[in-house]
Amino acid sequence: LGRYQQVEQRFQNATAILGRIDGSSYKGDSPDYKKFYTSYLIQYAAFYMKNGNLNKAEELSLLACKVALREPVDKSAYAFAQDRLGQLYGKMGFYAKQDSILVRRFEFTKEIYAEKNASYAVAIGGLADIYQRQQNFEKADSMFREALELMQQCTGKNAVDNIPILNRLGIVNMEMRKYKVAEKYLEEAAGIIDENGGEEFGLYPYCMKNLARLYALTGRKEMAEPLFQQCLAIYNKWGLELHSDRLNLLHDMAELLYADDPAKAAIYLKEAMVAEKKLLLGKLDFLSETELLISLKANEDIADSPYRFLLQHKSPPIAGAAYNRRLLTRGIGLQNTRLLYKNMAQSKDSELALLWK
């Protein structure tokens, strides 16, 4: 429903209730309890992933994997938790970790289910993601179409489960510059969204921003700009300031306006840079220096966006913000290492101190 500001309080209430449950009354590893608890952890992780708290999202996803593997093992819950962890690592820029999980999830899902299963369709889509990232777009397109066909067989042609796959097919075909094919898939996803609440449906901005990008790429700026604005307004209403899709949306808006309205483009660009700085500072507490550098490299294209703007327009505020960001990223590795040395020096764990030495 997009009422994210109310979500965290509900999760905190539920966590408090779980903490008060009398262990003698509940068998924690019973199948029903485990199914509930792992599902709860996965949904909680998804919430933190949306609002940009990636540290907490990783912690909950790993816990869900651990709980699912306790006897009796819940293979379906484990596959679901692995999928969530893979998505998280993708957002953090840890693509090698994500690819490893997606391959493992595919093999795991194939082992659990018959091939004619919706979860298997999602697993095929995960492999397609790997091919897309490797820029093997033809192979990715073929696998996404296979996933879509299977999902439609399992859930029906107009089911909401088809929306993410249709969206990915749209993106892949945009990357191959097959714009008419991309538009067909994206409009099909938009049609399903319209039947399920339109703007009130949670996946609305996720999909419609890609349709807006397509309009921009094909010279239909008059259609792209209002759709971008609409998606941005929804993310703002939901309070998802640090959602990765919202940041990409701000950059898309800025690039659309570079030529005709540079002053307005600079506003969107500055807003994106402020949000990115918050995300970056939030990672300092839990990523190693190596992981931070990997994460920064994964977001290089977005980080270069201000410089593309400055090649065309003079803007002291954007130049200042870009320079400050560069100073911040250059100093992050050193600061992270200093904090680690300080924490280890204060540690009272002798085994950990020996390992550190």
Solvent accessible surface area in square Angstrom, and as a share of the most:
residue,aa,sasa,rsa
1,L,159,0.79
2,G,8,0.07
3,R,139,0.51
4,Y,34,0.13
5,Q,143,0.64
6,Q,73,0.33
7,V,43,0.25
8,E,58,0.26
9,Q,92,0.41
10,R,144,0.53
11,F,30,0.13
12,Q,83,0.37
13,N,67,0.35
14,A,32,0.25
15,T,65,0.38
16,A,48,0.37
17,I,96,0.49
18,L,31,0.15
19,G,68,0.66
20,R,176,0.64
21,I,54,0.28
22,D,82,0.43
23,G,61,0.59
24,S,103,0.66
25,S,79,0.51
26,Y,118,0.45
27,K,156,0.66
28,G,32,0.31
29,D,44,0.23
30,S,32,0.20
31,P,89,0.56
32,D,118,0.61
33,Y,46,0.18
34,K,1,0.01
35,K,113,0.48
36,F,106,0.44
37,Y,47,0.18
38,T,1,0.00
39,S,47,0.31
40,Y,23,0.09
41,L,5,0.03
42,I,1,0.00
43,Q,80,0.36
44,Y,16,0.06
45,A,0,0.00
46,A,11,0.09
47,F,13,0.05
48,Y,17,0.07
49,M,15,0.07
50,K,70,0.30
51,N,40,0.21
52,G,14,0.13
53,N,65,0.33
54,L,15,0.07
55,N,60,0.31
56,K,65,0.28
57,A,1,0.01
58,E,31,0.14
59,E,93,0.42
60,L,13,0.07
61,S,1,0.01
62,L,86,0.43
63,L,68,0.34
64,A,0,0.00
65,C,11,0.06
66,K,137,0.58
67,V,1,0.01
68,A,0,0.00
69,L,84,0.42
70,R,98,0.36
71,E,134,0.60
72,P,67,0.42
73,V,59,0.34
74,D,22,0.11
75,K,90,0.38
76,S,43,0.28
77,A,12,0.09
78,Y,26,0.10
79,A,5,0.04
80,F,78,0.33
81,A,0,0.00
82,Q,9,0.04
83,D,17,0.09
84,R,33,0.12
85,L,7,0.04
86,G,0,0.00
87,Q,74,0.33
88,L,1,0.00
89,Y,14,0.05
90,G,15,0.15
91,K,76,0.32
92,M,0,0.00
93,G,3,0.03
94,F,9,0.04
95,Y,82,0.31
96,A,87,0.67
97,K,89,0.38
98,Q,17,0.08
99,D,31,0.16
100,S,57,0.37
101,I,7,0.04
102,L,11,0.05
103,V,63,0.36
104,R,101,0.37
105,R,17,0.06
106,F,36,0.15
107,E,105,0.47
108,F,39,0.16
109,T,0,0.00
110,K,95,0.40
111,E,118,0.53
112,I,52,0.26
113,Y,57,0.22
114,A,78,0.60
115,E,89,0.40
116,K,148,0.63
117,N,41,0.21
118,A,33,0.25
119,S,35,0.23
120,Y,16,0.06
121,A,0,0.00
122,V,59,0.34
123,A,2,0.02
124,I,4,0.02
125,G,9,0.09
126,G,7,0.07
127,L,27,0.14
128,A,0,0.00
129,D,30,0.16
130,I,16,0.08
131,Y,67,0.25
132,Q,14,0.06
133,R,76,0.28
134,Q,116,0.52
135,Q,134,0.60
136,N,67,0.35
137,F,42,0.18
138,E,108,0.48
139,K,89,0.38
140,A,0,0.00
141,D,11,0.06
142,S,51,0.33
143,M,23,0.10
144,F,3,0.01
145,R,111,0.40
146,E,92,0.41
147,A,0,0.00
148,L,15,0.07
149,E,104,0.47
150,L,15,0.07
151,M,6,0.02
152,Q,39,0.17
153,Q,110,0.49
154,C,54,0.33
155,T,49,0.28
156,G,31,0.30
157,K,128,0.54
158,N,95,0.49
159,A,23,0.17
160,V,55,0.31
161,D,70,0.36
162,N,0,0.00
163,I,0,0.00
164,P,52,0.33
165,I,14,0.07
166,L,0,0.00
167,N,0,0.00
168,R,67,0.24
169,L,0,0.00
170,G,0,0.00
171,I,25,0.13
172,V,0,0.00
173,N,2,0.01
174,M,8,0.04
175,E,81,0.37
176,M,35,0.16
177,R,191,0.70
178,K,84,0.35
179,Y,61,0.23
180,K,179,0.76
181,V,59,0.34
182,A,0,0.00
183,E,32,0.14
184,K,113,0.48
185,Y,19,0.07
186,L,3,0.02
187,E,82,0.37
188,E,49,0.22
189,A,0,0.00
190,A,13,0.10
191,G,32,0.31
192,I,4,0.02
193,I,0,0.00
194,D,97,0.50
195,E,123,0.55
196,N,61,0.31
197,G,47,0.45
198,G,13,0.12
199,E,80,0.36
200,E,105,0.47
201,F,42,0.18
202,G,32,0.30
203,L,54,0.27
204,Y,13,0.05
205,P,1,0.01
206,Y,55,0.21
207,C,3,0.02
208,M,22,0.10
209,K,16,0.07
210,N,2,0.01
211,L,9,0.04
212,A,0,0.00
213,R,75,0.27
214,L,0,0.00
215,Y,18,0.07
216,A,35,0.27
217,L,93,0.46
218,T,50,0.29
219,G,64,0.62
220,R,65,0.24
221,K,57,0.24
222,E,123,0.55
223,M,80,0.36
224,A,0,0.00
225,E,37,0.17
226,P,77,0.48
227,L,21,0.11
228,F,2,0.01
229,Q,61,0.27
230,Q,58,0.26
231,C,0,0.00
232,L,11,0.06
233,A,59,0.45
234,I,9,0.05
235,Y,5,0.02
236,N,76,0.39
237,K,124,0.53
238,W,10,0.04
239,G,41,0.39
240,L,3,0.02
241,E,70,0.31
242,L,35,0.17
243,H,18,0.08
244,S,36,0.23
245,D,18,0.09
246,R,11,0.04
247,L,10,0.05
248,N,55,0.28
249,L,0,0.00
250,L,0,0.00
251,H,9,0.04
252,D,34,0.18
253,M,0,0.00
254,A,0,0.00
255,E,77,0.34
256,L,29,0.14
257,L,4,0.02
258,Y,16,0.06
259,A,82,0.64
260,D,101,0.52
261,D,51,0.27
262,P,45,0.29
263,A,74,0.57
264,K,67,0.29
265,A,0,0.00
266,A,18,0.14
267,I,114,0.58
268,Y,20,0.08
269,L,0,0.00
270,K,78,0.33
271,E,62,0.28
272,A,0,0.00
273,M,10,0.04
274,V,72,0.41
275,A,2,0.01
276,E,17,0.08
277,K,105,0.44
278,K,99,0.42
279,L,30,0.15
280,L,9,0.04
281,L,75,0.37
282,G,43,0.42
283,K,16,0.07
284,L,27,0.14
285,D,125,0.65
286,F,49,0.20
287,L,9,0.04
288,S,49,0.32
289,E,68,0.31
290,T,87,0.51
291,E,45,0.20
292,L,1,0.00
293,L,95,0.47
294,I,79,0.40
295,S,1,0.01
296,L,28,0.14
297,K,137,0.58
298,A,34,0.27
299,N,53,0.27
300,E,89,0.40
301,D,101,0.52
302,I,43,0.22
303,A,15,0.12
304,D,58,0.30
305,S,1,0.00
306,P,3,0.02
307,Y,75,0.29
308,R,79,0.29
309,F,2,0.01
310,L,49,0.24
311,L,155,0.77
312,Q,112,0.50
313,H,43,0.19
314,K,204,0.86
315,S,16,0.10
316,P,110,0.69
317,P,80,0.51
318,I,1,0.00
319,A,43,0.33
320,G,32,0.30
321,A,20,0.15
322,A,3,0.02
323,Y,140,0.53
324,N,92,0.47
325,R,41,0.15
326,R,94,0.34
327,L,100,0.50
328,L,43,0.21
329,T,13,0.08
330,R,170,0.62
331,G,33,0.32
332,I,3,0.02
333,G,8,0.08
334,L,123,0.61
335,Q,75,0.33
336,N,11,0.06
337,T,42,0.24
338,R,151,0.55
339,L,67,0.34
340,L,77,0.38
341,Y,129,0.49
342,K,118,0.50
343,N,87,0.45
344,M,26,0.11
345,A,89,0.69
346,Q,120,0.53
347,S,38,0.24
348,K,199,0.85
349,D,72,0.38
350,S,93,0.60
351,E,140,0.63
352,L,80,0.40
353,A,28,0.21
354,L,135,0.67
355,L,147,0.73
356,W,103,0.36
357,K,196,0.83
